[in-house]
Amino acid sequence: MGFFRRYRLTIIIFVIVLGTLAVFSINASNPNTSSLMGRMALEVVGPVQRSITWVGDKIDNVFNAYFNLVNTAEQNRRLMAQLARLRQQQAATEDLRLANRRLRALLGLSQSKQWPTVTADVVAADVTGHFRTVIINKGSIHGVGPHMPVIGVQGLVGRTVLVSPHYSKVLLLIDPNAGVDVLVQRNRTRGLVIGAGDQGLKLNYVESKNDVRPGDRLITSGVAGVFPKGLLVGSVTTVRAERRGVFSRVTAAPAVDFQRLEEVLVILRQPKFVQKAMAEAEKRAAAPTRPRTRHRPRSSRKPTP
């Protein structure tokens, strides 16, 4: 009895709908028959079926929207992955195009010089910050030796200081330990370029009476024998004459952008002092070694009479 009281309204609606459907079913078997009960059943069942159909359509629409959303998300994921691959391919293609242009410029520079050269890639830089050096992927098996000039499309890069069979360390022009004898291209004034790290270059030993101006181009003089004559080193940025002293204080900017250095040319020629030292070492190595003779120590004993 408690169950009926609790679900009384639901049971009554269920019985009415069920009875109406039964009457509608009986009348539907004979469509030509028209009765009051059939019309009443139709009037009751119509809205119910309409509601059921509306709810079914809404549920169907919800499921269709869900599946469409899932399919759209999957399609969007595939399109995003494809777009990322295309962007990567575009970046790689652009990088190859720029590398090809740089290598073409290096090839033209190599053909314009009268010295034998070898092209190398910069594979590492000094990570300690104490020295301005880079490592290139060419070594002694490629003909590279110590104290060989290294140049780029823009100008002088530095010189090799340490060589292994497959790699070489290059001391950059901006290192404080680097020095190059130069000429002011406009009037042939001589000076010594010293690396100044992030500040660029310093031009030392320029007398105050010499006409040196900002913008003057500096080229190698070829005097020291390490660098060939005529390589572009940089350009003068500031000139300040000292009131007390013989020399002016001159700063310069290197021709090479060392932050964007990727490919270089190594000029396969060594200075005369290196060639002479190597020849003397080979001569000493080829000379026969004399066997050492052992001298017996003199006896301290006096002869017995």
Backbone as CSV, one residue per row, in Angstrom:
resi,resn,N_x,N_y,N_z,CA_x,CA_y,CA_z,C_x,C_y,C_z
1,MET,0.825,-1.200,0.000,0.000,0.000,0.000,0.866,1.260,0.000
2,GLY,1.952,1.210,0.747,2.874,2.355,0.764,3.504,2.592,-0.604
3,PHE,3.789,1.476,-1.332,4.381,1.602,-2.674,3.439,2.326,-3.612
4,PHE,2.110,1.973,-3.553,1.122,2.600,-4.437,0.996,4.081,-4.127
5,ARG,1.006,4.416,-2.816,0.905,5.829,-2.449,2.123,6.617,-2.932
6,ARG,3.262,5.997,-2.871,4.495,6.716,-3.256,4.530,6.969,-4.761
7,TYR,4.136,5.959,-5.550,4.245,6.084,-7.008,2.850,6.134,-7.651
8,ARG,1.862,6.691,-6.950,0.485,6.683,-7.441,0.355,7.463,-8.738
9,LEU,0.887,8.646,-8.798,0.750,9.476,-9.992,1.438,8.829,-11.189
10,THR,2.588,8.271,-10.971,3.306,7.620,-12.072,2.552,6.414,-12.594
11,ILE,1.968,5.630,-11.661,1.225,4.430,-12.076,-0.010,4.811,-12.865
12,ILE,-0.727,5.852,-12.385,-1.957,6.276,-13.081,-1.627,6.745,-14.496
13,ILE,-0.560,7.573,-14.634,-0.184,8.059,-15.975,0.220,6.900,-16.865
14,PHE,0.958,5.940,-16.311,1.391,4.783,-17.090,0.195,3.960,-17.572
15,VAL,-0.823,3.748,-16.668,-2.014,2.969,-17.036,-2.816,3.687,-18.104
16,ILE,-2.977,5.014,-17.953,-3.744,5.782,-18.949,-3.056,5.715,-20.308
17,VAL,-1.718,5.949,-20.324,-0.979,5.908,-21.604,-1.059,4.518,-22.211
18,LEU,-0.903,3.477,-21.343,-0.940,2.116,-21.859,-2.319,1.776,-22.423
19,GLY,-3.380,2.193,-21.699,-4.736,1.928,-22.201,-5.009,2.684,-23.479
20,THR,-4.555,3.924,-23.530,-4.754,4.726,-24.741,-4.044,4.100,-25.930
21,LEU,-2.836,3.637,-25.704,-2.089,2.987,-26.789,-2.791,1.717,-27.248
22,ALA,-3.385,0.961,-26.273,-4.102,-0.268,-26.647,-5.310,0.051,-27.522
23,VAL,-6.085,1.091,-27.097,-7.249,1.486,-27.894,-6.815,1.991,-29.260
24,PHE,-5.741,2.782,-29.289,-5.242,3.328,-30.567,-4.765,2.208,-31.481
25,SER,-4.219,1.174,-30.872,-3.739,0.032,-31.645,-4.884,-0.741,-32.248
26,ILE,-5.943,-0.911,-31.445,-7.124,-1.637,-31.956,-7.755,-0.874,-33.095
27,ASN,-7.868,0.424,-32.928,-8.485,1.239,-33.980,-7.575,1.329,-35.207
28,ALA,-6.277,1.274,-34.964,-5.356,1.378,-36.101,-5.448,0.156,-36.991
29,SER,-5.853,-1.001,-36.400,-5.966,-2.207,-37.231,-7.121,-2.088,-38.221
30,ASN,-8.067,-1.196,-37.948,-9.174,-0.962,-38.867,-9.270,0.532,-39.111
31,PRO,-8.513,1.049,-40.088,-8.441,2.492,-40.275,-9.748,3.105,-40.740
32,ASN,-10.609,2.305,-41.242,-11.878,2.867,-41.728,-12.857,3.149,-40.593
33,THR,-12.534,2.598,-39.441,-13.439,2.753,-38.305,-13.147,4.060,-37.592
34,SER,-14.169,4.812,-37.310,-14.016,6.072,-36.590,-14.922,6.032,-35.372
35,SER,-14.332,6.201,-34.225,-15.094,6.151,-32.987,-14.607,7.235,-32.053
36,LEU,-15.409,7.463,-31.043,-15.053,8.471,-30.065,-13.808,8.078,-29.308
37,MET,-13.725,6.793,-28.949,-12.541,6.327,-28.236,-11.291,6.481,-29.087
38,GLY,-11.415,6.207,-30.377,-10.225,6.350,-31.246,-9.775,7.769,-31.347
39,ARG,-10.773,8.690,-31.453,-10.385,10.092,-31.546,-9.764,10.584,-30.242
40,MET,-10.322,10.105,-29.120,-9.750,10.497,-27.838,-8.341,9.932,-27.665
41,ALA,-8.161,8.677,-28.093,-6.826,8.069,-27.998,-5.818,8.818,-28.844
42,LEU,-6.266,9.212,-30.038,-5.366,9.959,-30.926,-4.988,11.295,-30.318
43,GLU,-6.007,11.917,-29.673,-5.752,13.216,-29.065,-4.768,13.110,-27.909
44,VAL,-4.854,11.984,-27.181,-3.950,11.806,-26.040,-2.563,11.358,-26.502
45,VAL,-2.543,10.384,-27.437,-1.266,9.804,-27.864,-0.460,10.780,-28.715
46,GLY,-1.116,11.644,-29.464,-0.399,12.567,-30.360,0.642,13.403,-29.648
47,PRO,0.251,14.128,-28.606,1.265,14.923,-27.901,2.354,14.077,-27.251
48,VAL,1.941,12.879,-26.754,2.941,12.016,-26.137,3.982,11.587,-27.158
49,GLN,3.495,11.132,-28.324,4.444,10.714,-29.364,5.280,11.894,-29.871
50,ARG,4.600,13.038,-29.913,5.354,14.224,-30.334,6.475,14.540,-29.345
51,SER,6.166,14.427,-28.053,7.188,14.687,-27.034,8.309,13.655,-27.107
52,ILE,7.896,12.381,-27.282,8.899,11.324,-27.380,9.797,11.536,-28.593
53,THR,9.169,11.892,-29.705,9.947,12.137,-30.931,10.891,13.323,-30.749
54,TRP,10.384,14.396,-30.067,11.230,15.593,-29.846,12.427,15.260,-28.963
55,VAL,12.146,14.465,-27.885,13.242,14.073,-27.003,14.233,13.191,-27.743
56,GLY,13.733,12.263,-28.548,14.637,11.398,-29.330,15.482,12.188,-30.311
57,ASP,14.818,13.178,-30.947,15.598,14.013,-31.885,16.683,14.804,-31.160
58,LYS,16.331,15.341,-29.969,17.338,16.095,-29.220,18.503,15.210,-28.796
59,ILE,18.170,14.000,-28.329,19.242,13.069,-27.939,20.093,12.705,-29.137
60,ASP,19.440,12.465,-30.276,20.181,12.142,-31.496,21.082,13.304,-31.917
61,ASN,20.531,14.526,-31.772,21.350,15.701,-32.129,22.553,15.848,-31.201
62,VAL,22.324,15.566,-29.898,23.433,15.658,-28.942,24.530,14.665,-29.287
63,PHE,24.135,13.414,-29.575,25.130,12.408,-29.939,25.834,12.762,-31.241
64,ASN,25.071,13.249,-32.217,25.687,13.648,-33.496,26.677,14.801,-33.289
65,ALA,26.271,15.774,-32.450,27.174,16.896,-32.180,28.432,16.425,-31.465
66,TYR,28.270,15.475,-30.540,29.434,14.954,-29.809,30.404,14.256,-30.754
67,PHE,29.842,13.364,-31.597,30.710,12.644,-32.534,31.334,13.592,-33.553
68,ASN,30.557,14.589,-33.983,31.138,15.579,-34.901,32.251,16.366,-34.230
69,LEU,32.060,16.669,-32.930,33.094,17.393,-32.197,34.352,16.547,-32.053
70,VAL,34.169,15.264,-31.751,35.324,14.368,-31.648,36.044,14.279,-32.981
71,ASN,35.283,14.105,-34.077,35.900,14.017,-35.409,36.596,15.324,-35.785
72,THR,35.965,16.461,-35.416,36.584,17.758,-35.718,37.883,17.944,-34.939
73,ALA,37.872,17.524,-33.658,39.090,17.634,-32.852,40.208,16.766,-33.417
74,GLU,39.872,15.560,-33.848,40.883,14.679,-34.436,41.411,15.251,-35.746
75,GLN,40.495,15.784,-36.555,40.920,16.399,-37.812,41.783,17.629,-37.556
76,ASN,41.399,18.411,-36.544,42.187,19.587,-36.192,43.581,19.196,-35.717
77,ARG,43.679,18.109,-34.945,44.980,17.633,-34.482,45.865,17.222,-35.660
78,ARG,45.261,16.502,-36.624,46.038,16.091,-37.800,46.488,17.300,-38.618
79,LEU,45.599,18.285,-38.755,45.961,19.477,-39.524,47.067,20.274,-38.821
80,MET,47.000,20.366,-37.485,48.039,21.071,-36.750,49.386,20.360,-36.882
81,ALA,49.378,19.031,-36.826,50.625,18.280,-36.995,51.184,18.479,-38.396
82,GLN,50.294,18.462,-39.392,50.737,18.677,-40.775,51.292,20.088,-40.950
83,LEU,50.640,21.077,-40.311,51.117,22.452,-40.394,52.492,22.593,-39.741
84,ALA,52.705,21.914,-38.602,54.012,21.961,-37.937,55.093,21.351,-38.822
85,ARG,54.763,20.231,-39.488,55.748,19.624,-40.394,56.070,20.542,-41.565
86,LEU,55.045,21.192,-42.105,55.272,22.098,-43.231,56.115,23.298,-42.810
87,ARG,55.867,23.800,-41.599,56.676,24.924,-41.115,58.126,24.500,-40.904
88,GLN,58.317,23.286,-40.382,59.674,22.781,-40.194,60.386,22.620,-41.531
89,GLN,59.668,22.085,-42.514,60.254,21.932,-43.845,60.576,23.291,-44.455
90,GLN,59.693,24.272,-44.234,59.952,25.614,-44.756,61.186,26.221,-44.111
91,ALA,61.322,26.037,-42.778,62.499,26.573,-42.080,63.771,25.887,-42.563
92,ALA,63.705,24.560,-42.763,64.884,23.832,-43.240,65.248,24.279,-44.658
93,THR,64.243,24.479,-45.496,64.502,24.934,-46.867,65.131,26.321,-46.874
94,GLU,64.608,27.214,-46.018,65.163,28.562,-45.938,66.601,28.535,-45.421
95,ASP,66.875,27.667,-44.444,68.229,27.548,-43.915,69.182,27.024,-44.974
96,LEU,68.726,26.055,-45.774,69.558,25.536,-46.862,69.815,26.617,-47.909
97,ARG,68.800,27.424,-48.184,68.977,28.496,-49.169,70.021,29.504,-48.696
98,LEU,69.947,29.884,-47.412,70.911,30.837,-46.884,72.318,30.233,-46.827
99,ALA,72.403,28.955,-46.427,73.712,28.293,-46.399,74.306,28.202,-47.794
100,ASN,73.458,27.926,-48.790,73.937,27.850,-50.171,74.460,29.203,-50.635
101,ARG,73.768,30.270,-50.221,74.234,31.612,-50.608,75.576,31.935,-49.960
102,ARG,75.731,31.555,-48.658,77.007,31.809,-47.980,78.134,30.997,-48.609
103,LEU,77.847,29.722,-48.936,78.881,28.884,-49.541,79.251,29.376,-50.935
104,ARG,78.275,29.906,-51.653,78.577,30.489,-52.969,79.522,31.681,-52.814
105,ALA,79.258,32.492,-51.802,80.134,33.642,-51.552,81.533,33.184,-51.167
106,LEU,81.636,32.141,-50.339,82.945,31.604,-49.974,83.658,31.025,-51.183
107,LEU,82.903,30.363,-52.054,83.512,29.796,-53.259,84.057,30.901,-54.155
108,GLY,83.284,31.984,-54.274,83.775,33.112,-55.063,85.006,33.742,-54.438
109,LEU,85.023,33.838,-53.109,86.196,34.380,-52.417,87.400,33.478,-52.614
110,SER,87.193,32.155,-52.535,88.297,31.212,-52.714,88.873,31.304,-54.120
111,GLN,88.011,31.460,-55.107,88.498,31.535,-56.487,89.193,32.854,-56.777
112,SER,88.842,33.894,-55.981,89.474,35.195,-56.219,90.852,35.306,-55.571
113,LYS,91.188,34.385,-54.663,92.487,34.428,-54.000,93.485,33.528,-54.730
114,GLN,94.756,33.918,-54.585,95.802,33.149,-55.254,96.367,32.053,-54.372
115,TRP,95.781,31.869,-53.170,96.299,30.865,-52.258,95.358,29.673,-52.220
116,PRO,95.882,28.489,-51.947,95.005,27.324,-51.756,94.233,27.463,-50.446
117,THR,92.976,27.084,-50.472,92.125,27.222,-49.292,91.307,25.952,-49.086
118,VAL,90.735,25.822,-47.907,89.808,24.751,-47.599,88.650,25.347,-46.813
119,THR,87.427,24.944,-47.180,86.230,25.440,-46.504,85.961,24.624,-45.250
120,ALA,85.541,25.302,-44.189,85.268,24.625,-42.910,84.023,25.212,-42.271
121,ASP,83.356,24.393,-41.469,82.188,24.834,-40.702,82.591,25.085,-39.253
122,VAL,82.015,26.102,-38.670,82.213,26.360,-37.239,81.293,25.414,-36.470
123,VAL,81.889,24.547,-35.661,81.106,23.528,-34.951,80.990,23.806,-33.460
124,ALA,81.800,24.688,-32.924,81.738,24.977,-31.485,82.431,26.305,-31.216
125,ALA,82.094,26.890,-30.077,82.728,28.130,-29.637,83.202,27.954,-28.202
126,ASP,84.091,28.818,-27.781,84.606,28.739,-26.415,83.478,29.027,-25.428
127,VAL,83.270,28.097,-24.504,82.162,28.221,-23.550,82.600,28.844,-22.227
128,THR,83.904,29.012,-22.015,84.375,29.561,-20.744,84.284,31.073,-20.707
129,GLY,84.371,31.708,-21.867,84.344,33.159,-21.919,85.689,33.807,-21.692
130,HIS,86.726,33.015,-21.381,88.056,33.579,-21.147,88.780,33.878,-22.462
131,PHE,88.477,33.110,-23.505,89.133,33.285,-24.793,88.077,33.412,-25.884
132,ARG,88.453,34.116,-26.938,87.572,34.257,-28.104,88.062,33.282,-29.165
133,THR,87.595,32.047,-29.097,88.016,31.011,-30.022,86.802,30.243,-30.517
134,VAL,86.967,29.618,-31.685,85.967,28.705,-32.227,86.679,27.457,-32.706
135,ILE,85.927,26.392,-32.878,86.460,25.130,-33.392,85.830,24.866,-34.746
136,ILE,86.662,24.510,-35.716,86.182,24.201,-37.067,86.426,22.721,-37.361
137,ASN,85.681,22.195,-38.342,85.730,20.755,-38.616,86.734,20.377,-39.705
138,LYS,87.871,21.047,-39.718,88.965,20.699,-40.619,90.253,20.662,-39.804
139,GLY,91.089,19.623,-40.084,92.319,19.466,-39.322,93.501,19.135,-40.207
140,SER,94.483,18.463,-39.617,95.741,18.204,-40.324,95.554,17.293,-41.531
141,ILE,94.580,16.371,-41.495,94.380,15.497,-42.661,93.818,16.275,-43.849
142,HIS,93.327,17.485,-43.609,92.826,18.334,-44.695,93.864,19.376,-45.115
143,GLY,95.063,19.300,-44.538,96.117,20.245,-44.885,96.230,21.435,-43.969
144,VAL,95.429,21.477,-42.915,95.445,22.614,-41.993,96.578,22.438,-40.989
145,GLY,97.284,23.518,-40.714,98.365,23.519,-39.738,98.235,24.708,-38.802
146,PRO,99.079,24.789,-37.790,99.014,25.929,-36.866,99.449,27.230,-37.536
147,HIS,98.911,28.331,-37.047,99.245,29.690,-37.508,98.847,29.914,-38.960
148,MET,97.767,29.271,-39.398,97.254,29.524,-40.746,96.127,30.549,-40.679
149,PRO,96.077,31.502,-41.620,95.025,32.525,-41.600,93.649,31.907,-41.867
150,VAL,92.653,32.454,-41.199,91.257,32.047,-41.385,90.465,33.290,-41.765
151,ILE,89.733,33.201,-42.862,88.987,34.350,-43.360,87.533,33.960,-43.595
152,GLY,86.691,34.986,-43.709,85.292,34.808,-44.071,84.962,35.686,-45.251
153,VAL,83.698,35.677,-45.637,83.280,36.505,-46.765,83.482,37.976,-46.451
154,GLN,83.277,38.373,-45.197,83.379,39.780,-44.826,84.802,40.247,-44.598
155,GLY,85.700,39.322,-44.216,87.070,39.739,-43.961,87.806,38.744,-43.080
156,LEU,88.844,39.243,-42.379,89.712,38.398,-41.575,88.981,37.902,-40.327
157,VAL,89.114,36.591,-40.051,88.496,35.970,-38.879,89.519,35.771,-37.773
158,GLY,90.685,35.228,-38.107,91.710,34.961,-37.103,92.751,34.011,-37.663
159,ARG,93.316,33.173,-36.788,94.316,32.200,-37.213,94.183,30.935,-36.374
160,THR,94.628,29.837,-36.955,94.592,28.574,-36.223,95.697,28.560,-35.168
161,VAL,95.377,27.991,-34.015,96.366,27.916,-32.940,96.598,26.485,-32.466
162,LEU,95.629,25.623,-32.684,95.748,24.228,-32.245,95.066,23.360,-33.284
163,VAL,95.785,22.316,-33.747,95.285,21.487,-34.849,95.362,20.025,-34.459
164,SER,94.257,19.311,-34.677,94.213,17.857,-34.523,93.915,17.262,-35.907
165,PRO,93.882,15.950,-36.036,93.641,15.378,-37.371,92.354,15.857,-38.034
166,HIS,91.270,16.054,-37.271,89.985,16.378,-37.890,89.418,17.736,-37.482
167,TYR,90.019,18.395,-36.497,89.487,19.672,-36.018,90.633,20.648,-35.763
168,SER,90.258,21.938,-35.736,91.239,22.989,-35.440,90.590,24.050,-34.577
169,LYS,91.404,24.641,-33.702,90.941,25.762,-32.883,91.436,27.052,-33.512
170,VAL,90.537,28.011,-33.631,90.849,29.284,-34.278,90.782,30.397,-33.241
171,LEU,91.873,31.151,-33.117,91.901,32.333,-32.256,91.310,33.500,-33.040
172,LEU,90.198,34.033,-32.549,89.504,35.083,-33.275,90.234,36.417,-33.162
173,LEU,89.959,37.273,-34.121,90.614,38.573,-34.189,90.302,39.435,-32.978
174,ILE,89.139,39.235,-32.350,88.738,40.088,-31.226,89.292,39.603,-29.893
175,ASP,90.042,38.497,-29.883,90.647,38.025,-28.645,91.781,38.978,-28.239
176,PRO,91.909,39.309,-26.959,92.989,40.212,-26.531,94.384,39.682,-26.822
177,ASN,94.516,38.369,-27.044,95.831,37.801,-27.374,96.139,37.863,-28.865
178,ALA,95.188,38.323,-29.663,95.387,38.394,-31.112,95.947,39.764,-31.486
179,GLY,96.868,39.773,-32.430,97.441,41.012,-32.931,97.731,40.911,-34.418
180,VAL,97.431,41.973,-35.162,97.619,41.985,-36.621,98.230,43.324,-37.023
181,ASP,99.300,43.266,-37.782,99.897,44.479,-38.334,99.051,44.922,-39.525
182,VAL,98.597,46.192,-39.505,97.638,46.651,-40.517,98.110,47.956,-41.150
183,LEU,97.418,48.273,-42.241,97.585,49.544,-42.942,96.233,50.227,-43.046
184,VAL,96.244,51.569,-42.895,95.055,52.338,-43.242,95.014,52.401,-44.761
185,GLN,93.990,51.848,-45.359,93.967,51.690,-46.811,94.051,53.018,-47.547
186,ARG,93.507,54.068,-46.952,93.447,55.349,-47.642,94.814,56.007,-47.785
187,ASN,95.636,55.967,-46.719,96.910,56.689,-46.773,98.102,55.844,-46.332
188,ARG,97.899,54.516,-46.153,98.971,53.561,-45.840,99.614,53.792,-44.482
189,THR,98.917,54.427,-43.560,99.412,54.562,-42.194,99.419,53.196,-41.520
190,ARG,100.516,52.888,-40.833,100.635,51.579,-40.205,100.215,51.641,-38.746
191,GLY,99.780,50.475,-38.270,99.413,50.348,-36.863,99.278,48.875,-36.515
192,LEU,98.993,48.622,-35.257,98.835,47.245,-34.782,97.441,47.100,-34.188
193,VAL,96.647,46.209,-34.775,95.297,45.941,-34.279,95.379,44.895,-33.173
194,ILE,94.733,45.196,-32.042,94.664,44.281,-30.903,93.189,44.026,-30.591
195,GLY,92.855,42.766,-30.305,91.480,42.439,-29.963,91.061,43.060,-28.643
196,ALA,89.801,43.488,-28.579,89.267,44.102,-27.358,87.977,43.423,-26.911
197,GLY,87.774,42.166,-27.295,86.600,41.423,-26.857,85.320,42.011,-27.408
198,ASP,84.347,42.242,-26.514,83.053,42.782,-26.937,83.154,44.210,-27.440
199,GLN,84.228,44.906,-27.094,84.409,46.286,-27.557,84.969,46.359,-28.975
200,GLY,85.285,45.230,-29.579,85.775,45.236,-30.956,87.287,45.184,-31.030
201,LEU,87.892,46.231,-31.597,89.331,46.260,-31.843,89.926,47.587,-31.372
202,LYS,91.218,47.529,-31.062,91.985,48.743,-30.782,93.106,48.839,-31.802
203,LEU,93.349,50.046,-32.278,94.437,50.291,-33.227,95.528,51.059,-32.488
204,ASN,96.618,50.387,-32.211,97.704,50.977,-31.435,98.825,51.496,-32.337
205,TYR,99.662,52.337,-31.720,100.879,52.867,-32.348,100.578,53.712,-33.591
206,VAL,99.500,54.461,-33.532,99.187,55.427,-34.591,99.558,56.811,-34.067
207,GLU,100.530,57.430,-34.697,100.998,58.740,-34.232,99.927,59.795,-34.441
208,SER,99.895,60.747,-33.517,98.858,61.790,-33.565,98.956,62.641,-34.824
209,LYS,100.140,62.732,-35.403,100.304,63.559,-36.595,99.746,62.884,-37.845
210,ASN,99.461,61.583,-37.785,98.937,60.879,-38.950,97.444,61.151,-39.130
211,ASP,97.046,61.197,-40.376,95.647,61.492,-40.720,94.844,60.196,-40.735
212,VAL,94.217,59.898,-39.620,93.352,58.725,-39.510,91.967,59.207,-39.109
213,ARG,90.949,58.774,-39.844,89.596,59.263,-39.632,88.633,58.092,-39.400
214,PRO,87.526,58.353,-38.722,86.486,57.326,-38.612,85.972,56.926,-39.992
215,GLY,85.819,55.647,-40.189,85.391,55.126,-41.482,86.526,54.603,-42.332
216,ASP,87.788,54.922,-41.978,88.926,54.406,-42.734,88.976,52.881,-42.628
217,ARG,89.219,52.233,-43.759,89.306,50.774,-43.790,90.715,50.322,-43.432
218,LEU,90.780,49.239,-42.654,92.059,48.677,-42.228,92.272,47.349,-42.937
219,ILE,93.465,47.161,-43.509,93.805,45.928,-44.203,95.118,45.382,-43.644
220,THR,95.343,44.096,-43.820,96.589,43.488,-43.347,97.756,44.000,-44.173
221,SER,98.885,44.208,-43.483,100.074,44.729,-44.173,100.940,43.623,-44.743
222,GLY,100.802,42.402,-44.206,101.627,41.296,-44.673,103.029,41.304,-44.136
223,VAL,103.344,42.227,-43.206,104.712,42.364,-42.721,105.112,41.206,-41.821
224,ALA,104.259,40.827,-40.918,104.632,39.792,-39.953,104.761,38.412,-40.579
225,GLY,104.175,38.221,-41.728,104.294,36.941,-42.413,103.202,35.948,-42.090
226,VAL,102.345,36.247,-41.104,101.261,35.324,-40.764,100.093,35.498,-41.715
227,PHE,99.703,36.750,-41.953,98.546,37.033,-42.800,99.005,37.627,-44.130
228,PRO,98.406,37.175,-45.230,98.734,37.790,-46.525,98.328,39.259,-46.551
229,LYS,98.943,40.002,-47.406,98.664,41.430,-47.510,97.327,41.668,-48.203
230,GLY,96.586,42.650,-47.679,95.369,43.088,-48.355,94.074,42.522,-47.813
231,LEU,94.105,41.714,-46.750,92.866,41.189,-46.175,92.169,42.268,-45.360
232,LEU,90.869,42.401,-45.526,90.115,43.412,-44.797,89.996,43.005,-43.335
233,VAL,90.388,43.927,-42.448,90.352,43.672,-41.008,89.149,44.346,-40.364
234,GLY,88.918,45.598,-40.701,87.801,46.338,-40.119,87.836,47.782,-40.547
235,SER,87.157,48.632,-39.788,87.125,50.065,-40.103,87.205,50.864,-38.811
236,VAL,87.812,52.025,-38.911,88.023,52.903,-37.753,86.672,53.462,-37.297
237,THR,86.449,53.470,-35.987,85.205,54.023,-35.441,85.436,55.342,-34.712
238,THR,86.485,55.414,-33.886,86.760,56.666,-33.163,88.256,56.948,-33.181
239,VAL,88.597,58.237,-33.189,89.996,58.688,-33.115,90.064,59.813,-32.088
240,ARG,90.910,59.632,-31.088,91.064,60.663,-30.061,92.543,60.914,-29.823
241,ALA,92.953,62.141,-30.108,94.357,62.516,-29.923,94.620,62.786,-28.448
242,GLU,95.709,62.234,-27.949,96.105,62.446,-26.559,96.893,63.752,-26.438
243,ARG,96.565,64.528,-25.411,97.298,65.774,-25.205,98.740,65.493,-24.822
244,ARG,98.896,64.510,-23.975,100.235,64.125,-23.563,100.521,62.751,-24.155
245,GLY,101.361,62.717,-25.099,101.698,61.446,-25.710,101.870,61.585,-27.205
246,VAL,102.497,60.573,-27.763,102.814,60.594,-29.193,101.696,59.974,-30.015
247,PHE,100.988,58.985,-29.434,100.038,58.199,-30.199,98.597,58.610,-29.903
248,SER,97.756,58.432,-30.896,96.313,58.660,-30.740,95.653,57.384,-30.205
249,ARG,94.506,57.575,-29.584,93.724,56.434,-29.128,92.652,56.160,-30.182
250,VAL,92.790,55.025,-30.841,91.928,54.702,-31.985,91.211,53.381,-31.719
251,THR,89.921,53.350,-31.972,89.148,52.111,-31.885,88.614,51.764,-33.272
252,ALA,88.321,50.482,-33.461,87.852,50.020,-34.772,86.829,48.909,-34.586
253,ALA,86.011,48.715,-35.597,85.017,47.634,-35.605,85.481,46.557,-36.576
254,PRO,85.441,45.298,-36.184,85.865,44.240,-37.104,84.911,44.132,-38.295
255,ALA,85.459,43.703,-39.402,84.631,43.541,-40.604,83.704,42.342,-40.481
256,VAL,84.107,41.347,-39.692,83.340,40.101,-39.558,82.380,40.219,-38.379
257,ASP,81.154,39.738,-38.587,80.195,39.626,-37.493,80.401,38.257,-36.834
258,PHE,81.119,38.244,-35.729,81.495,36.980,-35.094,80.312,36.276,-34.432
259,GLN,79.226,36.985,-34.195,78.039,36.361,-33.626,77.310,35.497,-34.650
260,ARG,77.557,35.721,-35.930,76.862,34.981,-36.990,77.842,34.171,-37.846
261,LEU,78.968,33.831,-37.283,79.995,33.114,-38.022,79.623,31.635,-38.118
262,GLU,79.476,31.114,-39.335,79.098,29.718,-39.529,80.075,28.964,-40.438
263,GLU,80.537,29.593,-41.508,81.492,28.959,-42.426,82.695,29.877,-42.618
264,VAL,83.870,29.274,-42.786,85.104,30.034,-42.962,85.968,29.369,-44.029
265,LEU,86.992,30.088,-44.426,88.028,29.562,-45.320,89.358,29.583,-44.581
266,VAL,90.067,28.486,-44.640,91.418,28.430,-44.077,92.404,28.547,-45.233
267,ILE,93.292,29.538,-45.171,94.316,29.707,-46.199,95.469,28.764,-45.869
268,LEU,95.727,27.841,-46.762,96.707,26.781,-46.503,98.125,27.273,-46.790
269,ARG,98.545,28.218,-45.995,99.928,28.691,-46.059,100.368,29.037,-44.659
270,GLN,101.573,28.633,-44.344,102.111,28.882,-43.014,103.167,29.974,-43.069
271,PRO,103.335,30.723,-41.986,104.382,31.750,-41.950,105.767,31.137,-42.121
272,LYS,106.702,31.955,-42.547,108.056,31.459,-42.799,108.720,30.957,-41.525
273,PHE,108.417,31.605,-40.380,109.073,31.153,-39.157,108.557,29.772,-38.740
274,VAL,107.291,29.480,-39.064,106.767,28.148,-38.769,107.385,27.125,-39.713
275,GLN,107.479,27.470,-40.990,108.103,26.560,-41.949,109.559,26.286,-41.580
276,LYS,110.261,27.324,-41.148,111.661,27.151,-40.769,111.783,26.259,-39.535
277,ALA,110.912,26.469,-38.557,110.955,25.652,-37.340,110.637,24.190,-37.656
278,MET,109.667,23.970,-38.545,109.314,22.599,-38.923,110.455,21.943,-39.686
279,ALA,111.121,22.701,-40.579,112.241,22.138,-41.339,113.393,21.764,-40.410
280,GLU,113.665,22.615,-39.430,114.739,22.304,-38.488,114.387,21.080,-37.638
281,ALA,113.110,20.962,-37.271,112.695,19.791,-36.488,112.834,18.510,-37.305
282,GLU,112.443,18.571,-38.583,112.587,17.396,-39.443,114.052,17.051,-39.665
283,LYS,114.888,18.081,-39.782,116.310,17.847,-39.979,116.928,17.174,-38.769
284,ARG,116.532,17.636,-37.583,117.053,17.012,-36.369,116.561,15.580,-36.222
285,ALA,115.304,15.360,-36.639,114.760,14.003,-36.529,115.433,13.051,-37.502
286,ALA,115.855,13.557,-38.687,116.480,12.697,-39.685,117.963,12.481,-39.429
287,ALA,118.587,13.336,-38.631,120.024,13.202,-38.369,120.277,11.943,-37.552
288,PRO,121.372,11.154,-37.895,121.676,9.933,-37.122,122.142,10.297,-35.720
289,THR,121.713,9.524,-34.808,122.104,9.748,-33.414,123.394,8.999,-33.108
290,ARG,124.322,9.671,-32.464,125.591,9.041,-32.109,125.434,8.249,-30.816
291,PRO,126.004,7.056,-30.810,125.915,6.266,-29.567,126.746,6.909,-28.467
292,ARG,126.202,6.900,-27.322,126.897,7.491,-26.180,127.959,6.520,-25.658
293,THR,129.129,7.059,-25.385,130.222,6.236,-24.833,130.298,6.459,-23.338
294,ARG,130.381,5.374,-22.669,130.462,5.458,-21.220,131.928,5.604,-20.789
295,HIS,132.182,6.523,-19.961,133.527,6.748,-19.422,133.608,6.121,-18.036
296,ARG,134.659,5.303,-17.885,134.840,4.696,-16.571,135.345,5.737,-15.585
297,PRO,134.783,5.730,-14.435,135.265,6.709,-13.426,136.684,6.371,-12.989
298,ARG,137.434,7.398,-12.857,138.831,7.209,-12.438,138.873,6.687,-11.003
299,SER,139.803,5.750,-10.806,139.916,5.178,-9.445,140.648,6.153,-8.538
300,SER,140.145,6.262,-7.370,140.774,7.164,-6.371,141.894,6.521,-5.618
301,ARG,142.075,5.218,-5.899,143.155,4.533,-5.178,144.517,4.898,-5.759
302,LYS,145.478,4.967,-4.879,146.861,5.229,-5.344,147.524,3.909,-5.653
303,PRO,148.328,3.887,-6.702,148.993,2.624,-7.058,149.927,2.171,-5.936
304,THR,149.936,0.874,-5.707,150.838,0.323,-4.650,152.234,0.183,-5.225
305,PRO,153.243,0.513,-4.430,154.654,0.398,-4.919,155.059,-1.041,-5.074
